[in-house]
Amino acid sequence: MNLLSVIAPGAIVFALAGIAVRIQYSLFRGFDFAVAFAVVLSAESFTSASGLFAGKPAVGVVACSGLGILVAILVVVGWNSAIHRLFSAHSKIGMALLVFSLGVSTAISGFVGLVRGPGLRQPIWSPNQTQILPSSIIGLPAIYAIVCGGAVVILVLLWASRRTGLALDLWAQNQDFAREIGIERSTLAPVTGVVTGLASGVVGCYFALAGGSTPEGGLSAFLYGAGAALLLPAPTLNATVLGGLILGTIYVIVQLIFNQSIADLILFAIVAYLLLRRGTSRTVQGAR
């Protein structure tokens, strides 16, 4: 049970990050960093608001999670709307959007670091401070990831089998045919922004709850999500969740056996290989 409590949160976080990245990839046929800075901002809003609920842990978790998730949803919905307008105006600016996304993400990370100051800001009411993924005992971060994160994964998988989810899947496979039957990116962008923001918001709040928020947390979550989204060849949310669970389990086990540096090295090597093999190298025109 103790080993499961260590592995399960990491696996679920990887699955959530994978969902967020896969949805953005399906919508725009390429990657951007909306997921990364949604995680940064949601984690930061969670940590900042936690001081208001220092004496009431349960209320604090619910209230701060709601605030962090709302921030993430607004960020991704707004970003999707802006990017859709750019795609409508210029259909061949994929690499420019990639550079722009990197710049925005770096600027937001720097702003967060400037406002926060040196060091990590920990939630005052958190009963235990743990590493970002594994922890030695069942605690509030693990319970949050298993209960809240697991519920979001199930809800997203149910959404994927409904009309909008199926429309997104068809859009990702054949945009010309999707347009012929009335599916447009403009109608998918707001809904997928909400789903992406929900998933990345839960990840960001978990990061803040488990170990405080850092600007690098968002980019780490983006890498987790890219690995989960591309680990299995099938371009579906079911495959992404399974890939996230597999990759997250491997990552945590390597951390437990060796250390986090080796786990990061292996993860980055896997993600780099997957990006070269199945990522934006095949769709540079639409890559962001």
Secondary structure as UniProt FT lines:
FT   HELIX           2..28
FT   HELIX           34..49
FT   HELIX           50..53
FT   TURN            54..55
FT   HELIX           57..89
FT   TURN            91..92
FT   HELIX           94..116
FT   TURN            124..125
FT   HELIX           140..144
FT   HELIX           145..149
FT   HELIX           150..160
FT   HELIX           163..173
FT   HELIX           175..180
FT   TURN            181..182
FT   HELIX           185..211
FT   HELIX           215..231
FT   HELIX           237..257
FT   HELIX           260..278
FT   HELIX           280..282
FT   HELIX           284..286
//
